[in-house]
Every structure is written in structure tokens, then in C-alpha cells.
């Protein structure tokens, strides 16, 4: 809101009515938590050591950068957020925050997170973080999301970069291992979001977003979900096959990959007349668990030797 300056009737002083919680909601905290988690796995799995203080600074910068991406996304997507049932209560469409506040907030956080990561840790990781913010806010939000049904396929790269950034924080570069961590999330993203799009297609249709179920139909979407799931199952086992994870991880990844395929098969066989879309809803929920379990297993394997060394057992 704005108020009139008593000394100068022409001058308006803008006073925001937004609460701290409204700005926090702009950061997409649930998405941010996934970004922080996968980036932490990348840091812990990377060869070499990093000073704990610098590690904490790096994770904070990555978290802030992820939040900045969310704020910029909400700024640009305010019009479609207002018509979708799952997004209409977000800060901008609800009137809690103005678009200009969200834009300024996102830009400031973007610059701050990249600059601090570069100055405190290394500029390669900072450059990756900057590119990730740009990719999500500009390439995905401003272009792909409204332009093509392959939006989530290409745009999924934005969510796949955090473990690669975490790896770069420690090593100053990328490697085959970090590319595999990227690829798991990249291939996981389409079946994860297309399962959501199947039971939220009315929302996407109302917002005129060309998600695959709307453009290509449910049958084609179910085939694509199954195809990507077939690619994902062996890819999830790749860290063991390539030697940077143990057989215990390999067993876990194999079991959960088989379960992922089973859920995808149930979606593929789902009756198109089933308006409740229960198989798609169940697959969407399981897909979150799948990614968490695989990355949690990698995190435990990375931390365990360090903990054993710390207490003098190994």
C-alpha cells in the first residue's frame, strides 16, 4: 500500500503490508528443501574435503539461490497461479505481496547468493548456481513452460543441477559421477510431473499451459511415463555400477527402481475413464519417496566413512 507524505502531497511513500511469512512462501520452501538435500549429497559424495564453515555457507547460498528462483518464477507466473487451484493461495495471487516486491526480492537474493558463493567458495560453483537460476527463471518459466509440452523435460535440468553444484563446491569442477547425479533427477522429473499433470490436467488446461496430457492426451502421456521410468530404473543403479556407491546402495536402487516401474505400469494400464486417477496419484507420491531414498542412501554412504574416521574406528 502507499501513504501520502504530509510535507509533500505529491510524494507517495510505499509501505509494504507483506509479512515475513509471505516472503518465505515466495521461496517455495518445499522445493528449496529438495534442492538443499540433493546439493548436500553432491557435496558429501564428492572426493576431497571442504572446511565445515565454507560448506555451511555454500549450502546457504544454494538454498537462497533456489529461493530466488522460486520468487522469480512466482513473479512471472502470477497470472496463471491465480487460476490454478493448487497455486491461487500463493503470496502474489492472494494479494499478500505485489509483483514488484517479488521481482525485487528475487533479483536481490539471486545476486547475493551467487556473489557470496563465488567469493567464499569458488566461482565455478557460483557460475553453475547463476546458470541454474537463469535456466529456471528465464528458460523454463518465461519460455518453455508456456511454449511446449516438453517444458518439463527440458526445464527439469534446473532441478537436476543442485547435486552438480554441491560437487563443484568441493572439487571446483564436474565429473562423470556428478553428471550421473544430475541425470537421475533429470530423467526422474518427467514421470514425476506428468503423473501430477494427469490428475491436475483441468488446472493446467484452465491456465493454458501446454502440459503433455492436454496436448497429446492421456494415452500418450502414460506411454511417456512408462518410457522414462524404464530409463530411470537402470540409471538409478548407475552409481553402484560405476563404482562410486556400494552394493547396498545397488540393492536399494534396484528394489526401488522395480517399484517405480510397477507404479508406472499401473499408470499405463489405468482406465482413461477413471476420473479419480488413483494410480497417477500414488505414482506421484512414490516418485518423491524414490528420489529421497536413493539420495539418502548415497548420503549415508558418504558420511559413514567420515564418521568412523572421526571416532577412530576406521
N, C-alpha and C positions, 0 to 999 in steps of 0.2 A: 504494500500500500504506500501512498505518498501523503505528506502533510505540507501545508503552506508555511513557509518561513515568515514569522511575524514582522521581521525587519525588512524583508523584501518580498512583496506579494507575488512577484513574478517567479521567484525561485521555489522549486519544489524539492523537498528532501525525501528521498526514498527510504522507507523503513520496512525491512522485510518482516513478515509475520511468521516466517517458517521457523519451526522448532528444530533443535539438533537431530531429533529422530527422523525428521523429514529429509535432511541432508544425508543421514546414514542410509536411509532407504534408497536414495539415489545411487548408492554404491553397489546395489544388487548384492547384499551380504551373502546370500546362499551361493551365488556364482563365485563370489570372491573367496569363499571358504574352499571351494574346489580348486581354484587357481592356486591358493596358498599351499594346499595339501600336495598337489602334483608338483609344484615348484620345489617344495621341501624334499620330496622324493628324488627329484633330479639332483638337488644339492648333495643329499646323503649318498646317493648311488655313484656320484662322480668320483674318480680317483683323485687322491690328494686331500689336503686339509685346508680349512679356512678358519680364521680367527672367529670364535663364537660371537663376538660383538659385531664383526662385519657380517656374519651370517644372519644375525637378527636384523641388522639394518637392511640387508638385501631382501629378506622376506617381507619386511615392512614396505619397502619400495615397490616390490612386486604386487603386494596387496593394494597399495594406494594406486598403482597404475591400473590394476584390474578394476578398482572402484571408479577411477576416472573414465575408463572405457564405458562402464555401466551408466555413468552420468551423461556422457555424450550421446550414448545410444538412446537414453530416455528423452534427452532434449530433442533429438531428431525424430524420434518415433512417437512424440506426444500425440499426434493426430490419430494414429492407429491404436495406440494404447487406450485412448478414450472410448473406443468402440468395442474392445475385446473384454470379455467378462473377467478373464484372469489378470488383466493389467489395468483396468479402469480405476482401480483404487490407488495406483501409483501416485507419487507426490505431485507431478505436473497435471495430469488429467483431473485429479481430485481438488486442485486449486491450492494445495499447500505450498507449492513452490512455483515461481514463474519460469518460463523457458529461458529467459536471460540469466537468471540466477543459476540454473542448471548448467548452462553453457559456460559461464564464467568459472563455476566450481570445477567442472570437468577439465577445462583448459589449465587452470592453475595447478590442480593435482597432477595432471599429465606432465607438465614441465618440472614440477617439484620432484616427482618420483624418478624421472629419467636423470635429472641433474644430480641428485643425491646418489643414485646407484652408480653413475659414472665416476663421480668424484671420490666416493668412499670405497668402491669395489673395483670395477673395471668398465671401460667404455664399450667393450664388445657386448657384454650382458645388457648394458644400458641401451645400446643400439637395438638389440633384439626386443627389449621392452618397448621402446619407442615405436618400432615397426609393428608390434602386436597391437598397441593402442590404435595406431593408424589403420591397421588392417580391419579391426573390429568396428571402429567408429566410421571410417570412410568407405573402405572396400565392401564390407559386409552391410553395415546399417544404411549407408547412403546410396549404395548401388545395387549389390546383389540381392538383398532381401526383397526388394520390390520389382526386380527385373527378371528373375529366372527361377524356375522350380528347382534348380541345382544350387540355390542360395546356401543351403545348409551344408552341402558337400564341400564347396569351396570355402565358404565362410567358417566352416569348422576348424580351419587351420588356426584361427585366432585362439580358440580354446585349447589347442594342442601345443602351443608354443611354451607355456609355463615350465614344464619339466626341462625343456631345452634351455630356457633362461637360467633355471636353477643350476643346470650342469655348467653353463658358461660362467656363472658366478664363481665357481670353484676352479675351473680349468682355463677360463679365458677363451674358450672356443667350443666347437661342437665335434661330435664323433659319431660313429655308427650306432653306439649304444644310445646316445641322446636322440638320434633320428628314430630309432625303434620306439622309444618312449613317446615321441611325437606321433608316430604312425599309429600306435594303439589308440590314442584318443581321436586322431583324425578319422580313422575307419569306424570307430565306435559311435561317433557323433551322428551320422545319417540315420542308422536304425533307431537310435535313441530318440531323436527328434521326430522322425517320421511316425514312430509309434504314438507319440504325443499328438502329432498332426492328424492322425486318423480319428481320434476321439475329440479333437478340438477343431475339426475342419469347418464347422459353422462359424466359429470365431474368425478364423483366417479368411474365410470367404467374405464375411461382413467387412473385414478390414482391407479386402482386396489385395491380400498377399498371395503370390502365386506358389503356395506350397504344393508339393507333389500330389497329394490326394485330390486337390482341387483341379489341377491342370491335367494330370494323367489318369486320375481315377484311382479307386481303392485297389483294384486288382493289380495294376502296375506298381503301386506303392508297396503292396505286400510282397511282390516278387523282388523289388529292390531291397526291401528289408532283409529278406532271406539271403539274397546275393551278398550283401555287405556283411551279414552275420557269418556266412561261410568263409569270407576273407578274414574276419576278425578272429575266429576261433584259433587257427594256427598262428596268427600274428601275436596273439596274447601269450603263446608259449615260447615265442622267439627269444626272450631274454635268457631262458634256460638253454635253448638250442644253440645260442651263440656264446654261451659260457659265462655270462655275467649275472646269472641267477642260479640257485641250486635246484636240485631235483625236487625238493619240497615245493618250491615255487612252481616248477613244471607240473607237478601233480595238481596243485591248486588251480593253476591256469587251465589245465586240461579239463578238469571237472566243471569249472565254471563256464568254460567255453562251450562244453557239450550242453550245459543247461541253457546257455544263451541261444544256441541253435534250436533247442527244444521249444523255447518260448517263441522264437522266430517262426518255427514250423507251425505252431498253433495259430499265430497271426496269419500266416499264409493260408491255412485251412479255414480261417474264420469266415463264417457266413456273412456275405455283404449286407444281408437284411438285418443283422444283429446291431441294433442301434446302441446297445449298451457298451459295445466294444470292449468287453471284459478281457479278452486275450491281449489286446493292444495296451490296455491299462496295466495289466500285470507285467507285460514285457517292459514297459516304460519304467515301472518301479524296480524290476530286477536289473535293468541295464545300469541303474545308478549303483546298486549293490555290487554288480560285476566289476565296474571300474574301481570302486573303493577297495574291494578285496584284493584285486591284483596289485594296486599301488601300495596298499597297506602291507602286503606280503613283501614287496620289494623294499619298503621302508624298514621293516623288521630285520630283513636280511642284511641291510646296510648298517643298521645301528648295532646289531648283536655283537659283531667282532669288536667294535669300538667300546662297547660296554664291558665286554670280557677283558679287554686290554686295560680298561680303567680300573677294574677291581683286581687285576693281576692274575686272572685265571688263564689267559692265553697270551 
